[in-house]
């Protein structure tokens, strides 16, 4: 039996579970998500309770072939062919099993925690140490109470080094992770404000994190960070680094930029040593210094450490979804390849419904700890389960094992150059393509060939942040309250199917768009959720029926038109939504219309009322709370009268984004989540607390010019510098959505971390910013808005609202979606 394979009977004993075993299975895969099923015959599903109750998805996992489950004691589940292990706490059972598995192996384990840099340090240490070690590590940033057990479960007998990161958000979490990881070497990365809200103070957070190292033989840390925590350090043997304290083991006393590299000089063991870091940003330099200190502490020579660090590669921890050639979508994950990250990437591929055809381009996988036969059988099985339609294998190992792959279309090439030579023959067209490769294969060349060319202004959409925001609002709802996500206006400028796919995958209940053609586009992209059309037009009623779109009926004229069409087409019980005007005075039946409306609805067999709703005018504003109360009262009166006439219950919804937070009593059966999904809520007293901005608008410097005081800049000679300085011309203008109102110093952009004001009028395709005194070069990145400079701030600059800023980003700006 394999080292990470257990009988279900053995697992029952390990986790001290009750329950009946109806059939014996060998378990090698642990699952916590019914949407991400792999190896169902050898899988054990843990029905975890969190924002969503895992017990609700057992039927879905069972339908996918899973026959082994760990469930909460007392659960009543009907699945006659399945084994159910009953425990008091499902998460504790998962952690207990992982800890048992970890204890079977004697290997060196590095445990990493901190506020920032954990994942980068882990991945860089993997790059630096894997030439000598067979390394097992967390996939991506799986560092939570769930992620760590799933990561540790990967350990097998061929591994001789583990590198595991641990993240915590509050007290009493780190001890559980320490028992699972059991690190012998500890690394503390940068301590910052992340998750401060979960602790009484920053000091408490530091002390909690230090508990990860309580059984370590060695701790590596920044001397400066722990100078006031000496009594809390649980490790006698520490290796310290510092840029200010000479007593540190590695004292970095000099830093210089040399040709886009950071050159460090330090004192170590009484000698001067050096290190060339191939990055310039402050965070990367700090993370690389942590790696430098770690290599020295582990016994590597200063020369060898410098040699390896000089060749560090940037770590991409995110999947990027981009528009491709020939109407394709391209998922770019071209910088790393291992079994765990392959499974994550394939899960993301299966979420995409915009194309029927799904394609995987994969390189040979290195450092798996498995024999080639076992490894590529597992890869082939995984690809078959995920139902890829086309597979392109690149590398000698994949080519040698090509018979393992049961895929409708498959192609194999010895190297990347050969594949690129045959690119045209592969005939990529209207398909979603996942590019997944080990760094040495240089799959970025494939990405460049397949991604649609666009100008350098990019709107990046963080799908993880969108999910965070969705879950934030879900946490404010009572059980059973549905969520309708507003994806009108190109999802507030953020994209159509890209956003809708992730919302559908994460089980929102409804989508809403403004017009019928938006709904048709979603259906054509594979979206099957119910879709409400806010402003249907009689001329396109046929599309409503054809694409199963649900119209909002807001007037007697529209009602008559739809009933007439339904009669002509013999359509019965078609789902519609009724809008009540309670004070917005935009669209909707007013209260005095309700009696007449009820007469028209009485025994009307052509329509089925799905929902009754209204729209709050000022749910975010305390000064209008009395008016909001009147709206609530008016709405309740209307829907009660309509439901009485109908003789059946319908969905009621009133709350928009701000209403979810400020008016919990008005959630009714469903809430409509709009701009809050995108990280903005005008009704929150602490600005956007708990929310994450999902969008970053970026461009680049086209040219840098020296300008003398008094010389004029831009159209109408509108701009001037007060003294001699420099301006940078950047690739964004009002045709991209950067409004003319931002001109002449009103707007500011981030360049290399510094704010630079606009100079002169904004032109159609470009504008100028004052970069006097800043080290700015052609090609440098320029940020218009992101998590540092938020959309709210831009809206304030020109006296508008965030909606306008976000929705104004034009369609010629390339959207890139990333998912970590």
N, C-alpha and C positions, 0 to 999 in steps of 0.2 A: 504494500500500500504506500502511496506517495506521502511525503512528510506533511503536506497540508491537506491530507484527506482523512476524514474521520467517519466512522459509522454513525448513523443517526442515534443508535443506542448509546454509543460512547459520549456523544454530545449531550444527550439527556442527562447522563451521570455527571458530566463536567459542570453543567449549569444548574444542576440540582432541580430538574424539571419534573413535573408530573405529566400525565397524558398517556395515550395509548399509541403504540407503534404497530401499524397494520402491515407494514412491509419494510424490510431493511433497505437502506440506501447508503452509498458512500458519498459523503459531502465534501466538496472541494471549493464551492463558491458560496459566498455570503451576499444576500440581497437585502436591500432596504427600500427599494423603489420598484413598484409593479410595472413602471413604464420602461425599465431598464433590465430586462430579463436576458440573462446569458446562461448557457449550460443548465437548462431547467432540470434535467435528470439528476444533476449533482449539486443542486442549489438548495440552500436553506434560507427562507424568507423570514425576516424579523419584522413583525407588525408593530413598528414604533409609533408612539403617540407624540405628536408635536402640534404644529399648526394644522396638519391634517392627520386624522386617525388612520394609522396603517391597517387596522382591522377592516376598514371600509374597502380596501383594495385587494383583499385576499382572493375574492372571486376572480378578479382580473388576472392575478398571478396564477391562480389555479387554471384558468382558461389557457394560459400560455405554457402550461406543462409542469409548473412547479408543484411538487407533492410533499414538501416538508416545510413546516411553519413553526415559528416560536411566537406564542400569543399570550395575552394577559390571562391570568387565572380567572375562570368563570365565564370566558367567552363562549358563546353558542354559535358554532359555525357548521354549516352543512357542506361537507366535501368528503364523501365516503371513502375515497381512495387515498386520502392524504394523511400524513402523520402530523399531529399537533402536540408540540411540547408546551406545557402550561407553566408559566412563571409569574411571580409577583410583579416584576419590573423587566420589560423586554430589553430596554437599553442596558441595564445592569447585566443581563444575560449575554448580550453581545460583547460587552466589555470583559466579562469573565472568561468567555471562550477565547477571545483574542489574547488575554493575559496568560491563559493556560498554554496557548500555542507559542507565545513568546518565550515562556520558561523552558521550552523543550530545546532551545538552541543556545549554545555558548558562542556568541560572536560579539565583537566590539560594536557598540551602538552609540552614535552621536545624537543627543537630544538638543533641539534648538527651540528657543522661545524668545519672545520680545514683542514689541509693538509693530515694527516695520522691518522688512528685509528677510524674514524667516524663509520664505520660499526661494528667493534669489540666492541666499547663502547656501541653502540645501542643494539647489540645482548646480551652483558653481562648484561646491565641494564634490558633487557627483562627477562633474567634468574633470576636476583636478585629481581625484583619488581613484577613479575607475580604471586607469591604466594598471594599477597595482592590486585593486581589490574587486571582488564581486559584490556589487553594492545593491541593496534593496532600499527603497525610499518611498515616501508618500507620492502618489500620483498627484500632479498639479498641486493644489493647496488643500489637500484633504487633512486638515489639522484639528478638526473639531472632536467633540465627544463621540461622534459617529465616524468621522473620517479617519481618526487615528486607529481604532480597532480594525477597520477595513484595510488600512495600510499595513499594519503589523501582520495581518493574516497572510500577506504575500511571502513572508520569510520561508525559505527552504534551505535544505542542507548544503547547497552550494554557496550560499551567501556567507561572506566572512566580514562584512561591514554593513551596518544599518545606519541610515541617516533619516531621522524622523523629526518633523516639526510639530509643535504643539501650540495651539491657540486657545485662549480662554477669554470669556467675556464678563465673568463675575467670580466671586469667591467660591471656594469648595469644588473647583473643577480640576485643578492641576494635579491633585493627588491621584485622581482616577486615571489620568493620562500617564502619570509617572509609573504607576503599577503596570500599565500595559507596555510602555516603551522600555522601561528599565534601562535608562541610559548610563553608560560608564564614562562618557565624555559629555560635558555640557557646553553649550554656546548661548550666550545672551546677546541678542542683536539690539538694535536701536530701540530705546524706550521713548515713545511719543504719546500723543493724546488718544490714540485709537482705543476704544472700549473704556475710556475713563469713566463713562457714565455708570458702568457696572460696579464701581468701587467707591468707597468713601473718600479716597484720596489717591493721588499718584503713588505715594509711598506704599499704601496698602497693595496696589497693583504690582509694584516691583517685588515686594516681599512674597506675594502669592506666586509670582512667576519663578522666583528663586527656589521654590519648593520642588520644582522639577528636577533639581540637581542634588537632592538630599542624599542620594546614594552614589553620586559620581566620584570617580577617583581624580578627575581633573575638570576645572571650569575655565573657559576662555571668555574674557569680557573686557569691555572698555573700562579702564581704571577710573576715568572721569565720571562715568555713570554711577558707580557703586562706592564712590569715595565716602558717602554718608551712610552707607549700608553695611559697613564692615561686620557689624554684629549679627547681621541677618544672612551673611553668606554661609551656606551649609557645607562648603568644601574647603578643606585645608590647602589643597594643592591647586593654586590658580595660576593661569598664564594671562597676563594683562597686556593691553596695548593702550597707547595714549599719544595725543599730539601736544599735550601740555605738561604732563608729569614725567620728569626724567626717571623716576624710580620704577616706571613700568618696564616689564620684560622686553617689550618692543616699543621703543620711544621714537616716534616719527617726528623728526625735527625739521624736515624740509620737503616742500612740494613745488613742482614746476610743471607747466604744461609744455610738452614737446610734441609737436606735430599730431595734435588730436589724441595724445596719450597723457596720462597723469604720471609723472615721475616722482617717486617717493624715495627719500633717504631716511634711514633709521639707525639707531643704536641697538644692537642685540648681542648679548654675551660679551660686552666690551669691545665689539667691533662695529664698523660702519657697514651696513648692507643696503641694497637698493631693490626697488621693485617698480616695474613699468606696468601700469594699469591701462588697458585699452578703452577707457571710458573717461568722460570729463565731468559728468553730473555728480553732484555732491553725494547723493544716495549711493550710486554705484561705487564711488571711491571708498565710502565707508564700508559697504558690504564686501568689497574686494580686500580691504584691510583686515576685516574679520577672517576672511579665508586665508590671507597671508599669515596671520597670527596662528590660525589653526594648524596649518601645515608645519610651521616651525615647532609648535607645541607637540605635534605628533612625531617629530624627529626628522622631518625632511630638511635637507640642507638649504641654506639661504639661496644658493645658486639654482638648485632644482625648483624651489618654490617660485622664484622670479621667472624662470624659464616657462613654467606652466601657466602662471597668472598672466603673463604677457600674451598668451594665446587664448584667453577666456573669450567665449562667445556670448553675445547678448542672449538673454533668456526670454523667450516668448511664452508666457503662461496662458495665452488666450487663443481661442479659435477665431479667425476673422472671416466673416461672411461678406463676399464682394460680388458685384455684377461681373459676369464673365462674357466671353465672346459667344456669338451665335445663340443669344438668349439663354445662356447657362448661368447658374449660380456657383460660385467657387468658395469652398471652405478651406482656408489656408492654415494648415498646422504643419508647416514644412521644416520645423526646426528640431523636432525630437520624435522618437518612435520607441515605444515599449508597449507591452501588452495592456497595462492599465490605462495609459493615456489613449491607446487605440480604441479601447472600449468606450471611453468618455467621448471621443471624437465620433465614433460610429453612432452613439446615442444621439448626438447633436445632428448627425446626418439624417437619422430616421425622423427627427422632428420636422424636417423640411418637406413641405407638401406642394411647393410651387411647381415642381416638375415630377412627372411620373417615374422618370428614370433616375437611378442613383448609382453613382460611380465612385470607386475608391482607387486612388493611385497610392501605392505603398512601397516603401523601400525595405530591404533587409533590416531585421531588428537585431541589435547588438546587446550584449550584457544582460540577457534574460535569465541566466542561471539554469536554462533548460537545454536539453539536447535539441539539435535542429529538427529531428523527426517530431518530437513532442511539441516543440514550439510552433511549427508551421501547421501541424494538425489542429492545435488550439486556435491559431489565426484563421484557418480555413473554416472551422466550425463556427467561430464568432461571425465571420462574414456571411456564412450561410444563414445563421439565425437572424441577422440584421437584414437579410434579403437584398443584398446589393445586386444590381443588374449587370454591372460591368466592373471588372477587376483588372487593374494594370499593375503587375509586379515588376519591380526594378531591383536588380541585384542577382548575384550568382546563386545565393541560397534559395531565394524564392523561385528562381528559374529551375533549380534542381528539384524542387518539391512541387512543381506546378500541377502534378496529377492529383494533389490533395484538394484542389479548389474546384468546387461544384458551383459554378457561376454561369449564367447564360452566355455572357461574353467575357473572355479572358485573354490577356496578352502579357507576354513576359519579355523583358529586355535586360541585358547584362549590366547596363549603366544608364545614367541620366541622359548622356549625350546621344546614345542610340535611340532612346525613347523620343527625344526631341526631334530627331531626324524623321521619325515616323508619325509625328504629331498630326499631320493633315489626314493620314490614312485612318487615324482613330476616330475621326468624324464626330467630334464633340458638338452636340446640338441639343438644346432644350433639355438639359440634365443638370442635376446637382452633383458637383464634383468635390470630393474630399481629397485633399493633398496631404499626405502624412508620411514624413520621411526623417530618417536619421540625418543629422547635420552634415555628415561627410558626403552625402549624396547631392547636396546643393539643390534641393527641390525648389528653392526660391526662383530658379531659372524656369521651372515649369509654371510656377505661379505667375511670373511675369508674362509668359506666353499665353496664358489662358484668361487672365484678368483683363476686363475691358479698360482700355486706356481712358484716362480722364485728367482734367487739369488739377493742379496740386492743392486746391482748396477741398478739404474733406470734412464731412460731419461724421464723427465717430459716435456710435450708439452702443452703450454698455448694457447688454441684455441681462447681466447679473444684477446691475443696479435696478433695472426695471422690475425684476423678480423680487428684489428686496422691497421695493416700494409697494408692489402688489401684496406681499405678505404683511407689510406694515399695516396696511388698511384692513386686510383680512383679520388681523389680530384685534381690531377694534369692533368687530361684528359679533353678534350673538350667533350661536350654532344655527345653521339652517338659512341664514340670510344670504341671498345670492349676490353675485357681482356681475354687473354689466360693464364691460370695458369700452370706453369711447375711442374708436380708432378712425374717426372722421378726419378729413383734411390731411390725408396721407399720414395718419397717426400723429397729428400735431407737427407735421414736418419730419417725422422720424422714420417713415417707411410704412409700407402696406403689409404684404405677406410676411415680411421678416418679423415684425412685431406681432402680427396676428398668430403666426405659427407658435411662437413661444407662449402666448397667452392660451391658445388652445391646448398645448401640451401640458400646461400647468392648470388646466381645468377651470378657467373662468366659465361662467354660465351663459353669458350673452355677449355679443359684440354689437356696437351701434355705429352706423355711418350716416352721413348727411344725405347722400344721393344714391339712386339705384345703381348707377354705373360703378360706384365704389364697392357695393355689395357683389356685383357680378365679377369684378376683378378678384375679390377674395374667394369666391366660389371657384373661379378658374385657377386659383392658386392652391386648391385643395383644402380650403377651410370649410369644415362641416358644422361648426357651431351655429346656433340660431343667430340670425343677423337682423337687427331692427333698422329700418330705413326711416330716418327722421323727417325727410322732406321728399316724399314720393311724388312723381309726376304722372298724370293720367296717361300721357303718351307712351309710357314705358311699363304699363301694368303687365304686359305680356312677359316681361323679364322677371317681374315679381313671382309669377307662377312658375316659369321655367326654372328659375334658380332658387326657389323656395326661400324668398326674402319676405320679411314681415313688415308691412308698412305701418307707419303712424298715421292715424286718421285724426285730423285736427279741426275739420270744418264740415258743415253740412254739404257743401258743394263737392268736396272731395269724397265724402261718404256716398253721396248719390252716384258719383262717377264710378266708384269702385263696385257698388252693388250692381249697377247696370252692366259693367264688364263681367262680373262674376255670373250674372244670369245668362249673358250671351255665351259664355264659355262653359256653362254648367259646372261651375266651381262651387263646392259646398264646404262650409266650415273652415274657410281659409283664415289663418291666424292674423289678427290685426292688433294694434295697440291704440288706445285712446288717450289723447293729450288734453289735459284740463288747464285752462289759463287761470291761475290763481293770483296774478299780479304782474307777470312779466309783460303782458300785452304784446307778445310777438306772434305766437301761434297757439291755438287751442280753443276748446269749447269753454265758454264762461259758465258760471254757476246758473245763470238764468236760462242757459241753453240745455241744461241737464234733463229737465222734464221732457222736452221735445226729443232729445237724443234717446232717452229711455223708450219712448214710444216707437222709435225707429228700430231699436235693438230688440224689442219684445218679439220673441219667436222668429227672429231673423235667422234663416237656416244657411245663409251664404257666408257668414263670418263667425269666427270663434274669437272671443276677446281673450288675448293672452295677458295683457296688462293694462292698468290704468296708471297714468303718471302725470306729474306736473314738474315745474322747474323753479327752484328757489332763486330769487332775484339777488339776494345779498347775504347768503348764508355765512360769508366770511366776516361780515362787519357787525360789530357789537352795537353800533348806533342804530342799526336797522332791525334789531332783534324783535321788536314789537310787531314790525311788519311781517317778519318770518313766521311768528306765531299765528298771525292772521292767515297767512298762506297755508300753514299746516291745518288749521281749523277748516278752511274753505275746501281743502283737498279731501279731508276726511268726510265732510258732508257729501261731496260729489261722489266719491267712490262707493260709499255705503248705499246711496240711492241707486247707483248703477248695478251694483252687485245684487241688490234686492230684486231688481227687474230681471237680471240674467238668471238668477236661481242657482248660480255656482260661483265659487271663489276664483278670483284672478290674482295675478301678481300685482302688488302695489309698490311703486317706487317714487321717491321724491328727492332723496339726498344726492347732491353732486359731491365733488371732492371735498370741499370745505364743510359741507353738511355732514359728512361722515364723522368728522372729528368734533364739530361744534354742536351737532344736533343728534345725539345718539338715540333719542326717543323717536326720531323720524326716519329710522332705517327701514321700517315696514318689512316687506318680503325681499327687497332687492335694493342695492345702491348702484349709482352710476359713477364709476371712477374715471375721471378724465385726466386733467393735467397733473394730478397727483401721481399718476403712473410714471410721469416723466420727471418727477422730483420737485414739483412746485405746488405749494398749498398756501394760498393767500390768507387763509383763516387761522394759521397756526401762530400762537403768541410767541413761541421760540421759533425763529425762522427755519422752516424745513427740518425741524428736529426729528430724527429717525428716518428721514428721506435722503436719497442719494440722487444727485443730478445724473441723468443718463446720457446726456449729449455733450460732446466737445467739438467746437468748430475751430478748425486749424487751417492755416495756410503757410506760406513761406515767403522769404525775402527774395525779390527778383533782382534788386540792385541797391547798392548803398552809395550815396553821394555826399560830398562835402558842400555845404551851402554857407555863404557869407551872410552876416547879419543884414537884414533889410531886403535881401533878394526875395522875389515872390515865388510862390509854389502853388501849383494846380490851377484849374480853370478860374477865370475871373481874377487872377492874381490874388486869391483870397488868403493865402497863407504866408507867414513870415516867421523867421526865428529872431529872437531878441538879440542874440549874439551868434558869432560863428559856431557852426555845429555840423551835425550829420543828420540826414534823413534816410529812411529806408522805404523803398517802394515795395508794397506787399500785394500778393495776388488775390485780392478780394475787392469787390466794388458793389454798387447798388444792384447790379444785375444778379449778384449772388445772394442778395438779401441783406447786405450791410448798408443800412439806410443812409441817405444823404444827411439826415439829422445828426449823425455821428461825426460829421466833419468839423474842422476848425477847433480841434482840441476838446470837443465834447466827449468823444469816444476815446477809450484807451485799450491797448492790446498788450498781452504779456509776451516779452521777448527775453529768452534766457532768464526767466524768473522776475524780470523787472517790467513795470508798467511804462508804456510809451504812448504819449498822446498823439492823436491824429493831427496833421498839419494840412490846412487848405481844404478845399471841397473834396468829397468822395466822388470818384469818377466811376464810370460804368463797370470797368473790369479791375480796377486797381485803386489804391489810395496810398497816401504817404503818412509815415509816423516819424516823430522826432526821437532819434536814438542817440542824441548827443551824449557823450560820456559813457556809452555802453559799448561793449565788445560785440559787435554785430557784423556778420558776414553774409554774403549771398548764399542762399540755400537754407539759412537758419529757420527753425520752426517759429511760427507766430501763432499765438492762441487768442482767439476772439472771445470765447467763453468756455469754461470747464468748471471743475469743482472748486478751484480757487477763485476765479472771477465768474460769479454765477450770473445766470440769465436775469435774475431779479435786478442785479446791479446795472446791467445794460439797459433794462427797461427804465430804471430810475434816471439814468443819464439823459434819456430823451423824452421823459415824461409819458411813457406808455405802459403797457402791461406785458408780462412775460409771454403770454399767448402770441402776441404780435411778433416778438423777436423770434420765437421758435418756428412759427408757421411761415415766416418770411424767407427762410433759407430756401433758395431756389432749387429746382430739380436738376440744374446743371452741376450742382455741388455733389460730388461723389459721396455716397453713404457707405460706410464700412461698419459692419456689426461685429462685435466681439463678445465672446462667451468664455469665461474662465472655468 
